[in-house]
Amino acid sequence: MESVPPVSVAAAPGPRRARAAAAEPAEGPPADEVARAAGVARPASWLGAPLYAWQALRRLPALRAEVAARSEEARQSEKFRREAFAAWARGHGREMGAEAALKPFVEAVLRANKTLQGFTEGHAADFERFRKLDGAIADETKAAEAQKESLTGSLGTAEADWRQRSETLFRAKAKLRRGEIEVRNLEQIAEGKVGPGSPHHGRFVELQGARATAQGELAQAESEERGAKAEVARIRAELLDIDRRLDARREAARNDPVRRRVEEGHDAHRLALEEALSAAAAQAIARRLVPADSPDAQRLGALREAEEAAKRAHGIHQAALESIDRTSIAIGLAIPAGLVVVLFALLVVLR
């Protein structure tokens, strides 16, 4: 089989290659691309510092957001590439094991897998406890969702009843206002003479009775409206309490220090295994174990190129952020402030 040198560190990370890469001088991103990403050019002299400070301070928030977005893209692309390479290696272990040149990488995979298995077996009781806890939380969530569904239906009914009670209350208030207006109008017509000897006395007594009835209806409507409103508030509070209890339960499970330590250790060993598998797959591709024109090779190559492009873009934007001259910004802010102080002093002297 044709001998091909190992691929780059990005494609096949390994301790020897990593040390060699660390000894090599790092090449920064192209200066012109960094300048374009920065969006502002450093001033040629301190006279241009105020304009530079204004431009840089406007650009910094967007540039920080771009760096964060590029960093996330680079992280995701690395994750996709690593998982795809590892999945390919898992499906082609026999072919790689038969290749003598891949023996160190296969042994690294076996060591990482053994370490992961040992860690998993050593914490089997913890994982079983976590599984039971998650199952209990899932059961509680299911029961809570059913309870919330029932309460949501009750809430709709209670809100409809509240609206109806509010309308009844509005009508009762309007009826009482009309009764009071009729009483006042009668008193004005009779010029206040509505006693037993007045021809308006019968009508006055009738209106007084109607007003008293309206007052009673209003009091009842207010009481019923308050009760309906309180019922709506009670159901809403109960729904919120269910969500709070579930969130507290999940938060307590997530923040368990033992669980966090065990899961972080498991993730670290799993990541080490994926890295070893990915490195083995990259070497297999580089040594022509996979035909260059095969769909697998093209797909994995595209993922590697996407990762390199994402990391390159992140490096450019990170360098652009670091290229912002904080000293020039400070000078640019100090110059206008100094001019204001000088002008103020001159005004004081001239006065």
C-alpha positions in Angstrom: 0.0 0.0 0.0 1.2 3.5 -0.9 2.8 5.3 2.1 1.1 8.7 2.9 2.3 10.9 5.7 -0.1 11.6 8.5 -2.7 14.2 8.1 -2.9 17.5 10.0 -3.6 18.0 13.7 -7.1 19.3 12.9 -7.9 16.1 11.1 -6.1 13.6 13.3 -5.1 14.9 16.7 -2.3 13.0 18.5 0.2 13.7 21.2 3.3 13.7 19.1 1.8 15.8 16.3 0.3 18.2 18.9 3.8 18.7 20.4 5.3 19.3 17.0 2.6 21.8 16.1 3.1 23.6 19.4 6.8 24.0 18.5 6.0 25.5 15.1 5.5 29.3 14.9 1.8 30.1 14.7 0.7 31.9 11.6 -1.9 34.6 12.2 -4.8 35.3 9.9 -4.2 37.7 6.9 -3.9 41.3 7.9 -6.3 42.5 5.2 -9.0 40.1 6.2 -8.6 41.1 9.9 -8.9 44.8 8.9 -12.0 44.1 6.9 -13.6 42.2 9.8 -12.6 45.0 12.3 -14.3 47.6 10.2 -12.2 50.5 11.6 -8.6 51.4 10.9 -6.1 52.6 13.6 -5.5 56.4 13.4 -2.2 57.5 11.9 -1.7 60.0 14.7 -3.3 61.1 17.9 -5.3 63.7 16.0 -7.5 61.0 14.5 -8.1 59.4 17.9 -11.5 61.0 18.6 -12.9 59.8 15.3 -11.4 56.4 15.8 -12.8 56.1 19.3 -16.3 57.0 18.0 -16.1 54.4 15.2 -14.6 51.7 17.4 -17.1 52.1 20.2 -19.9 51.8 17.7 -18.3 48.7 16.1 -17.3 46.8 19.3 -20.8 45.4 20.3 -21.4 44.0 16.8 -17.9 42.7 16.6 -18.2 40.9 20.0 -21.5 39.4 18.8 -19.8 38.2 15.6 -16.9 36.6 17.5 -19.4 34.7 19.7 -21.4 33.5 16.7 -18.2 32.4 14.9 -17.0 30.7 18.0 -20.2 28.7 18.2 -20.1 27.9 14.5 -16.5 26.6 14.9 -17.5 24.5 17.9 -20.5 23.0 16.2 -18.5 22.2 13.0 -15.8 20.5 15.0 -18.4 18.5 16.9 -20.1 17.4 13.6 -16.8 16.5 12.0 -15.6 14.5 15.1 -18.9 12.6 15.4 -19.0 11.8 11.7 -15.4 10.6 11.7 -16.0 8.5 14.8 -19.1 7.0 13.4 -17.3 6.0 10.2 -14.5 4.5 12.3 -16.9 2.4 14.3 -18.3 0.9 11.2 -14.9 0.1 9.6 -13.0 -1.2 12.6 -12.1 -4.5 10.9 -10.5 -2.8 7.9 -8.5 -0.4 10.1 -7.4 -3.2 12.4 -6.0 -5.1 9.4 -3.8 -2.1 8.4 -0.5 -2.2 10.1 0.1 1.5 9.8 -3.1 2.2 11.7 -2.1 0.0 14.7 -1.1 2.9 17.0 -4.4 4.6 16.3 -6.5 1.5 16.8 -4.7 0.8 20.1 -5.5 4.4 21.2 -9.1 3.7 20.4 -9.1 0.5 22.4 -7.4 2.2 25.4 -10.0 5.1 25.3 -12.8 2.6 25.0 -11.5 0.5 27.9 -11.2 3.7 30.1 -14.7 4.7 29.2 -16.1 1.2 30.1 -14.2 1.2 33.3 -15.5 4.5 34.3 -19.1 3.5 33.4 -18.8 0.2 35.3 -17.3 2.0 38.3 -20.2 4.4 38.5 -23.0 2.0 37.6 -24.8 2.6 40.9 -24.7 6.3 40.3 -26.0 6.0 36.7 -28.8 3.7 38.0 -29.7 6.3 40.6 -29.7 9.0 38.0 -31.9 6.9 35.7 -34.5 6.3 38.5 -34.5 10.0 39.4 -35.0 11.0 35.8 -37.8 8.4 35.5 -39.5 9.8 38.6 -39.2 13.3 37.3 -40.6 12.2 33.9 -43.6 10.6 35.7 -44.1 13.7 37.8 -44.0 15.8 34.6 -46.5 13.6 32.9 -48.9 13.8 35.9 -48.3 17.6 36.1 -49.1 18.0 32.4 -52.4 16.1 32.9 -53.2 18.3 35.9 -52.3 21.4 33.9 -54.6 20.3 31.0 -57.5 19.8 33.4 -56.8 23.2 35.1 -56.5 24.9 31.8 -60.0 23.7 30.9 -61.2 24.9 34.3 -59.5 28.2 33.8 -61.3 28.7 30.5 -64.6 28.1 32.2 -63.7 30.3 35.1 -62.6 33.2 32.8 -65.9 32.9 30.9 -67.9 33.0 34.1 -65.8 36.0 35.2 -66.6 37.8 32.0 -70.3 37.0 32.5 -70.2 38.2 36.1 -68.4 41.4 35.0 -71.1 42.1 32.4 -73.8 41.5 35.0 -72.0 43.9 37.4 -71.8 46.5 34.6 -75.5 46.2 34.0 -76.4 46.4 37.7 -74.3 49.6 38.0 -76.1 51.1 35.0 -79.5 50.1 36.4 -78.7 51.8 39.7 -77.5 54.9 38.0 -80.7 55.1 36.0 -82.8 54.7 39.1 -80.9 57.5 40.9 -81.3 59.7 37.9 -85.0 59.1 37.8 -85.3 59.9 41.5 -83.4 63.2 41.1 -85.4 64.1 38.1 -88.7 63.5 40.0 -87.4 65.6 42.9 -86.6 68.4 40.6 -90.0 68.3 38.9 -91.8 68.2 42.3 -89.4 70.9 43.6 -88.6 68.6 46.5 -92.3 68.1 47.5 -92.5 64.3 47.4 -94.1 63.7 50.8 -97.4 61.8 51.5 -99.5 64.8 50.5 -97.8 65.3 47.2 -99.2 64.0 43.9 -95.7 62.7 43.2 -95.5 60.7 46.3 -96.7 57.4 44.8 -94.2 57.6 42.0 -91.4 58.6 44.4 -92.1 55.6 46.6 -92.0 53.3 43.5 -88.7 54.8 42.4 -87.2 54.4 45.8 -88.2 50.8 45.9 -86.7 50.2 42.5 -83.5 51.9 43.6 -83.2 49.8 46.7 -83.8 46.7 44.6 -81.0 47.8 42.2 -78.7 48.4 45.1 -79.3 44.8 46.3 -78.7 43.5 42.8 -75.5 45.5 42.6 -74.2 44.2 45.9 -74.9 40.6 44.8 -73.3 41.2 41.4 -70.2 42.7 43.0 -69.9 39.7 45.4 -70.3 37.2 42.5 -67.8 39.1 40.3 -65.2 39.1 43.2 -65.7 35.4 43.7 -65.3 34.6 39.9 -62.2 36.8 39.8 -60.7 35.1 42.8 -61.4 31.7 41.2 -59.5 32.7 38.1 -56.6 34.0 40.2 -56.5 30.7 42.2 -56.4 28.5 39.1 -53.6 30.7 37.5 -51.6 30.6 40.7 -52.0 26.8 40.8 -50.7 26.5 37.2 -47.7 28.7 38.1 -47.1 26.6 41.2 -47.0 23.4 39.2 -44.4 24.9 36.8 -42.4 26.2 39.7 -42.3 22.8 41.5 -41.3 21.0 38.3 -38.6 23.6 37.6 -37.2 23.3 41.1 -37.2 19.5 40.9 -35.3 19.6 37.6 -32.9 22.2 38.8 -32.1 20.2 42.0 -31.4 17.1 39.8 -29.2 19.1 37.5 -27.3 20.8 40.3 -26.5 17.6 42.2 -22.7 17.9 42.7 -22.3 14.1 42.5 -24.3 13.9 39.3 -22.5 16.8 37.7 -19.1 15.3 38.6 -20.0 11.9 37.2 -21.6 13.2 34.1 -18.6 15.5 33.4 -16.2 12.7 33.8 -18.3 10.4 31.5 -18.5 13.2 28.9 -14.7 13.7 29.1 -14.0 10.0 28.5 -16.6 9.8 25.8 -15.0 12.8 24.1 -11.6 11.2 24.3 -13.0 8.0 22.6 -14.5 10.1 19.9 -11.2 11.9 19.4 -9.3 8.7 19.1 -11.9 7.3 16.6 -11.8 10.5 14.6 -8.0 10.4 14.5 -8.0 6.8 13.3 -10.6 7.6 10.6 -8.6 10.6 9.4 -5.5 8.4 9.1 -7.4 5.7 7.3 -8.6 8.3 4.8 -5.2 9.8 4.3 -3.7 6.3 3.7 -6.1 5.6 0.9 -8.0 3.0 2.9 -11.1 4.9 1.7 -11.2 5.6 -2.1 -11.0 9.4 -2.6 -14.0 9.4 -5.0 -16.2 7.4 -2.6 -19.2 9.1 -1.0 -17.8 8.6 2.5 -14.5 10.2 1.6 -16.2 13.2 0.0 -18.7 13.6 2.9 -16.0 13.4 5.5 -13.7 15.7 3.5 -16.5 18.3 3.2 -17.0 18.2 7.0 -13.3 18.7 7.6 -13.2 21.6 5.1 -16.3 23.2 6.8 -14.6 22.9 10.2 -11.4 24.5 8.9 -13.4 27.3 7.3 -15.4 28.0 10.5 -12.2 28.0 12.6 -10.5 30.3 10.2 -13.4 32.7 10.2 -13.4 32.6 14.0 -9.7 33.3 14.1 -10.1 36.3 11.8 -12.9 37.9 13.9 -11.1 37.1 17.1 -8.0 38.9 15.7 -10.1 41.7 14.6 -11.5 42.2 18.1 -8.0 42.1 19.6 -6.8 44.6 17.0 -9.1 47.3 18.4 -6.7 49.8 20.0 -7.9 50.5 23.5 -5.2 53.1 24.0 -6.4 55.1 21.0 -9.9 54.9 22.3 -8.8 56.2 25.6 -6.9 59.1 24.0 -9.9 59.8 21.7 -12.2 60.1 24.6 -9.7 62.2 26.6 -9.1 64.8 23.9 -12.8 66.1 23.7 -13.0 65.9 27.5 -9.8 68.0 27.8 -11.1 70.5 25.3 -14.3 70.9 27.3 -12.3 71.6 30.5 -10.1 74.1 28.7 -13.0 76.0 27.2 -14.8 76.0 30.6 -11.6 77.4 32.2 -11.4 80.1 29.5 -15.0 81.1 30.0 -14.4 81.4 33.8 -11.3 83.5 33.2 -12.9 85.8 30.6 -15.9 86.4 32.9 
